[in-house]
């Protein structure tokens, strides 16, 4: 019986060495930014229709020097928010027209993991927008996280 | 911290009181066993960000039933360029072990045991210099220092064997199945690790610890 005990003892003494060799030094393998996704539509009679807009440029309000999208032909955009503010605006420039969309939101920052560090999630409170080329905007999901989900529908005229 | 001390001292008191009554049992070698947790040394070798110490006291207050008190301290301080994060605090475990080795299998003072524990920890969470960089520039923030409290339960199993060449010196290991009771729900920021329990990402986890101990015999 004593021999069994000692064998068990020795086995478990080596267990951490065995276990640690399985453990790899993990890198962060996920996207660590929460992006607001807006899809484009027009109204075809009573039905909504997904639409490509061309050419469209999008940039942050006050950040004309850095375009998120430049003369693209796209049907949706991913918009970055930030904990630096409670309200951020984006300019949508389509051909010669411009509209500005402002989002007001709450930020919650959390520790995703030690490897990935801190991530901010957002909860959209309200949306304001000009209507030169935008007909209406509908918020379908308030919570913006690192998951790829649809948050906003933009209906163009 | 004061809660920890109170738990520790009252458990110790219970053990001493019961010890006074149990002098005339027929189990061999009465005494209080004082152990040092060897796991922190092993953990430090593989994860230098975790520094800790641990100790235990146990006493056979009824034949084959041991009252156990364990305690320790952990400082977890991962190094990361985009934030500074630290968890540090004390923990304690109180419980009992039951020796399952039958008398004819029993070699003097060796035991194979199963047991239960209640664990608690009082710890501090400190988060600074969180840098989040994106299209809009750099955001630098921090969270308030928080003093938090966690609790869990354990089902344990393991062995304690007396070294044949050193009387009253024991070595052994303990396998632990831990269930988190509280300490994770925090409005501001959920703690990543609770001293004594481990990473909070799971509410149920396993752990293993090793010890070397010395049994201080009572004079009869």
Contacts between the chains, C-beta under 8 A, distances in Angstrom:
chain1	res1	chain2	res2	distance
A	1	B	101	7.4
A	1	B	105	4.9
A	1	B	106	7.8
A	1	B	107	5.8
A	1	B	110	7.8
A	2	B	107	4.7
A	2	B	110	6.7
A	2	B	161	7.5
A	2	B	164	7.9
A	5	B	107	7.7
A	5	B	110	5.8
A	5	B	112	7.2
A	5	B	159	5.6
A	5	B	161	5.1
A	6	B	161	7.0
A	8	B	159	6.1
A	9	B	159	6.4
A	9	B	161	6.2
A	9	B	171	6.6
A	9	B	172	6.8
A	9	B	173	6.9
A	12	B	173	4.3
A	12	B	175	8.0
A	12	B	208	6.8
A	12	B	210	7.1
A	13	B	173	7.4
A	13	B	210	6.7
A	15	B	208	6.6
A	16	B	42	4.9
A	16	B	46	7.2
A	16	B	208	7.5
A	20	B	46	4.7
A	23	B	46	7.5
A	33	B	134	5.9
A	60	B	135	6.4
A	60	B	136	6.5
A	63	B	135	7.4
A	63	B	136	7.6
A	66	B	135	6.9
A	68	B	135	6.9
A	80	B	134	5.2
A	80	B	135	4.4
A	80	B	136	6.6
A	81	B	136	7.9
A	82	B	132	7.4
A	82	B	134	5.9
A	82	B	135	7.5
A	82	B	136	3.8
A	82	B	137	7.4
A	82	B	139	6.1
A	83	B	132	6.1
A	83	B	139	4.7
A	83	B	141	6.5
A	84	B	136	5.7
A	84	B	137	6.3
A	84	B	139	4.7
A	85	B	136	7.6
A	88	B	136	6.9
A	109	B	130	6.8
A	109	B	132	7.4
A	109	B	141	6.7
A	109	B	189	7.9
A	110	B	189	6.4
A	110	B	190	7.0
A	111	B	85	7.1
A	111	B	127	7.8
A	111	B	189	6.4
A	111	B	190	7.3
A	111	B	192	5.9
A	114	B	78	5.0
A	114	B	80	7.0
A	114	B	85	7.5
A	114	B	192	6.7
A	117	B	80	6.0
A	117	B	82	4.9
A	117	B	83	5.5
A	117	B	130	7.8
A	118	B	82	7.2
A	118	B	83	5.6
A	118	B	130	4.8
A	118	B	132	6.4
A	119	B	132	8.0
A	120	B	132	6.1
A	120	B	139	8.0
